[in-house]
Amino acid sequence: MEQNTQFFCIEEFFESIGVTSQKALERLPIDAWEKHVRKSTIFSSWQEMLNSAGEEYANNNFY
């Protein structure tokens, strides 16, 4: 998170947009979520962020 966003951890990232529970995440409009990702990370979409995290995890744990 620190390398690719303004945040120390994913919890801090969620809290910065007001997501403090699963219910709050479900209520958040996808457009607001995508805008937050573009504004506060190096990624152009949530999917790109997830893909990068998955690749990094695999590289660190399986190779």
Summary of the structure (lengths in Angstrom):
residues: 63
radius of gyration: 12.3
end to end distance: 20.8
largest distance: 37.9
contacts: 138
relative contact order: 0.13
helix: 65%
strand: 3%
